[in-house]
Amino acid sequence: MDSSELILRISVTAAALIWNQVAFLHGEQESAFLAEPGLVEMLRRLADHLNRLAEAVERKISLPAEHFECFVSQHLLESGQFDEYTRNTIACYEDLQALAITLARGA
């Protein structure tokens, strides 16, 4: 029962993370996104971290919690153009990470 609740919460959180990406990428900032290397790097790292989380859940191994903000360029967090998107991405990822770690531990 606990695992099924966690899986549902993970699904909802993953949907929010994906929606944040879709809304941003298909908005007015799409061309600015393609020109910002910091955003491209952030998404590359996000994909890597999501793959590691999925692997940990599949293998039921624990990963240490990491603050994704540490892997994001500071200028993105201070940019008036990308700061909200960046903070939303970090918040969704860290929520997802906490749930996945709990599920991997066998809750």
C-alpha positions as protocol buffer text, in pm:
chain_id: "A"
residue {
  index: 1
  type: MET
  ca { x: 0 y: 0 z: 0 }
}
residue {
  index: 2
  type: ASP
  ca { x: 281 y: 240 z: 89 }
}
residue {
  index: 3
  type: SER
  ca { x: 467 y: 161 z: -233 }
}
residue {
  index: 4
  type: SER
  ca { x: 159 y: 220 z: -447 }
}
residue {
  index: 5
  type: GLU
  ca { x: 102 y: 558 z: -281 }
}
residue {
  index: 6
  type: LEU
  ca { x: 466 y: 650 z: -342 }
}
residue {
  index: 7
  type: ILE
  ca { x: 443 y: 545 z: -706 }
}
residue {
  index: 8
  type: LEU
  ca { x: 134 y: 762 z: -749 }
}
residue {
  index: 9
  type: ARG
  ca { x: 309 y: 1059 z: -586 }
}
residue {
  index: 10
  type: ILE
  ca { x: 614 y: 1001 z: -806 }
}
residue {
  index: 11
  type: SER
  ca { x: 391 y: 999 z: -1114 }
}
residue {
  index: 12
  type: VAL
  ca { x: 226 y: 1328 z: -1020 }
}
residue {
  index: 13
  type: THR
  ca { x: 562 y: 1490 z: -941 }
}
residue {
  index: 14
  type: ALA
  ca { x: 716 y: 1361 z: -1265 }
}
residue {
  index: 15
  type: ALA
  ca { x: 419 y: 1502 z: -1456 }
}
residue {
  index: 16
  type: ALA
  ca { x: 479 y: 1842 z: -1296 }
}
residue {
  index: 17
  type: LEU
  ca { x: 847 y: 1824 z: -1391 }
}
residue {
  index: 18
  type: ILE
  ca { x: 763 y: 1732 z: -1750 }
}
residue {
  index: 19
  type: TRP
  ca { x: 494 y: 2000 z: -1771 }
}
residue {
  index: 20
  type: ASN
  ca { x: 746 y: 2261 z: -1655 }
}
residue {
  index: 21
  type: GLN
  ca { x: 979 y: 2154 z: -1938 }
}
residue {
  index: 22
  type: VAL
  ca { x: 708 y: 2148 z: -2205 }
}
residue {
  index: 23
  type: ALA
  ca { x: 557 y: 2482 z: -2103 }
}
residue {
  index: 24
  type: PHE
  ca { x: 898 y: 2647 z: -2106 }
}
residue {
  index: 25
  type: LEU
  ca { x: 1032 y: 2492 z: -2423 }
}
residue {
  index: 26
  type: HIS
  ca { x: 722 y: 2574 z: -2623 }
}
residue {
  index: 27
  type: GLY
  ca { x: 683 y: 2925 z: -2487 }
}
residue {
  index: 28
  type: GLU
  ca { x: 823 y: 3257 z: -2595 }
}
residue {
  index: 29
  type: GLN
  ca { x: 1164 y: 3171 z: -2451 }
}
residue {
  index: 30
  type: GLU
  ca { x: 1227 y: 2877 z: -2685 }
}
residue {
  index: 31
  type: SER
  ca { x: 1483 y: 3060 z: -2898 }
}
residue {
  index: 32
  type: ALA
  ca { x: 1656 y: 3205 z: -2590 }
}
residue {
  index: 33
  type: PHE
  ca { x: 1673 y: 2854 z: -2444 }
}
residue {
  index: 34
  type: LEU
  ca { x: 1860 y: 2722 z: -2745 }
}
residue {
  index: 35
  type: ALA
  ca { x: 2115 y: 3001 z: -2710 }
}
residue {
  index: 36
  type: GLU
  ca { x: 2176 y: 2952 z: -2335 }
}
residue {
  index: 37
  type: PRO
  ca { x: 2446 y: 2689 z: -2273 }
}
residue {
  index: 38
  type: GLY
  ca { x: 2373 y: 2689 z: -1899 }
}
residue {
  index: 39
  type: LEU
  ca { x: 2018 y: 2565 z: -1961 }
}
residue {
  index: 40
  type: VAL
  ca { x: 2132 y: 2297 z: -2201 }
}
residue {
  index: 41
  type: GLU
  ca { x: 2386 y: 2177 z: -1942 }
}
residue {
  index: 42
  type: MET
  ca { x: 2123 y: 2184 z: -1667 }
}
residue {
  index: 43
  type: LEU
  ca { x: 1894 y: 1962 z: -1874 }
}
residue {
  index: 44
  type: ARG
  ca { x: 2178 y: 1723 z: -1955 }
}
residue {
  index: 45
  type: ARG
  ca { x: 2252 y: 1689 z: -1584 }
}
residue {
  index: 46
  type: LEU
  ca { x: 1883 y: 1656 z: -1503 }
}
residue {
  index: 47
  type: ALA
  ca { x: 1852 y: 1367 z: -1751 }
}
residue {
  index: 48
  type: ASP
  ca { x: 2157 y: 1199 z: -1596 }
}
residue {
  index: 49
  type: HIS
  ca { x: 2019 y: 1236 z: -1244 }
}
residue {
  index: 50
  type: LEU
  ca { x: 1675 y: 1107 z: -1348 }
}
residue {
  index: 51
  type: ASN
  ca { x: 1836 y: 800 z: -1505 }
}
residue {
  index: 52
  type: ARG
  ca { x: 2030 y: 733 z: -1184 }
}
residue {
  index: 53
  type: LEU
  ca { x: 1712 y: 770 z: -978 }
}
residue {
  index: 54
  type: ALA
  ca { x: 1525 y: 527 z: -1202 }
}
residue {
  index: 55
  type: GLU
  ca { x: 1809 y: 277 z: -1178 }
}
residue {
  index: 56
  type: ALA
  ca { x: 1817 y: 307 z: -798 }
}
residue {
  index: 57
  type: VAL
  ca { x: 1443 y: 242 z: -775 }
}
residue {
  index: 58
  type: GLU
  ca { x: 1465 y: -53 z: -1015 }
}
residue {
  index: 59
  type: ARG
  ca { x: 1755 y: -210 z: -824 }
}
residue {
  index: 60
  type: LYS
  ca { x: 1614 y: -105 z: -485 }
}
residue {
  index: 61
  type: ILE
  ca { x: 1938 y: 61 z: -386 }
}
residue {
  index: 62
  type: SER
  ca { x: 1970 y: 384 z: -196 }
}
residue {
  index: 63
  type: LEU
  ca { x: 2126 y: 695 z: -341 }
}
residue {
  index: 64
  type: PRO
  ca { x: 2237 y: 988 z: -132 }
}
residue {
  index: 65
  type: ALA
  ca { x: 2012 y: 1290 z: -172 }
}
residue {
  index: 66
  type: GLU
  ca { x: 2178 y: 1560 z: -379 }
}
residue {
  index: 67
  type: HIS
  ca { x: 2076 y: 1923 z: -401 }
}
residue {
  index: 68
  type: PHE
  ca { x: 2032 y: 1975 z: -773 }
}
residue {
  index: 69
  type: GLU
  ca { x: 2079 y: 2349 z: -723 }
}
residue {
  index: 70
  type: CYS
  ca { x: 2451 y: 2276 z: -674 }
}
residue {
  index: 71
  type: PHE
  ca { x: 2467 y: 2154 z: -1035 }
}
residue {
  index: 72
  type: VAL
  ca { x: 2299 y: 2462 z: -1184 }
}
residue {
  index: 73
  type: SER
  ca { x: 2483 y: 2772 z: -1296 }
}
residue {
  index: 74
  type: GLN
  ca { x: 2427 y: 3054 z: -1048 }
}
residue {
  index: 75
  type: HIS
  ca { x: 2351 y: 3302 z: -1325 }
}
residue {
  index: 76
  type: LEU
  ca { x: 2043 y: 3096 z: -1418 }
}
residue {
  index: 77
  type: LEU
  ca { x: 1912 y: 3136 z: -1064 }
}
residue {
  index: 78
  type: GLU
  ca { x: 1969 y: 3511 z: -1076 }
}
residue {
  index: 79
  type: SER
  ca { x: 1851 y: 3565 z: -1433 }
}
residue {
  index: 80
  type: GLY
  ca { x: 1521 y: 3743 z: -1472 }
}
residue {
  index: 81
  type: GLN
  ca { x: 1460 y: 3537 z: -1784 }
}
residue {
  index: 82
  type: PHE
  ca { x: 1530 y: 3185 z: -1658 }
}
residue {
  index: 83
  type: ASP
  ca { x: 1516 y: 3202 z: -1277 }
}
residue {
  index: 84
  type: GLU
  ca { x: 1154 y: 3088 z: -1230 }
}
residue {
  index: 85
  type: TYR
  ca { x: 1194 y: 2800 z: -1474 }
}
residue {
  index: 86
  type: THR
  ca { x: 1523 y: 2697 z: -1312 }
}
residue {
  index: 87
  type: ARG
  ca { x: 1382 y: 2711 z: -957 }
}
residue {
  index: 88
  type: ASN
  ca { x: 1071 y: 2514 z: -1061 }
}
residue {
  index: 89
  type: THR
  ca { x: 1289 y: 2250 z: -1224 }
}
residue {
  index: 90
  type: ILE
  ca { x: 1505 y: 2221 z: -912 }
}
residue {
  index: 91
  type: ALA
  ca { x: 1204 y: 2200 z: -679 }
}
residue {
  index: 92
  type: CYS
  ca { x: 1032 y: 1932 z: -888 }
}
residue {
  index: 93
  type: TYR
  ca { x: 1351 y: 1731 z: -922 }
}
residue {
  index: 94
  type: GLU
  ca { x: 1424 y: 1741 z: -548 }
}
residue {
  index: 95
  type: ASP
  ca { x: 1066 y: 1636 z: -466 }
}
residue {
  index: 96
  type: LEU
  ca { x: 1094 y: 1351 z: -715 }
}
residue {
  index: 97
  type: GLN
  ca { x: 1433 y: 1252 z: -576 }
}
residue {
  index: 98
  type: ALA
  ca { x: 1303 y: 1235 z: -218 }
}
residue {
  index: 99
  type: LEU
  ca { x: 1010 y: 1015 z: -323 }
}
residue {
  index: 100
  type: ALA
  ca { x: 1229 y: 788 z: -538 }
}
residue {
  index: 101
  type: ILE
  ca { x: 1482 y: 743 z: -258 }
}
residue {
  index: 102
  type: THR
  ca { x: 1201 y: 648 z: -21 }
}
residue {
  index: 103
  type: LEU
  ca { x: 1064 y: 398 z: -273 }
}
residue {
  index: 104
  type: ALA
  ca { x: 1412 y: 252 z: -339 }
}
residue {
  index: 105
  type: ARG
  ca { x: 1450 y: 191 z: 34 }
}
residue {
  index: 106
  type: GLY
  ca { x: 1146 y: -30 z: 15 }
}
residue {
  index: 107
  type: ALA
  ca { x: 881 y: 184 z: 184 }
}
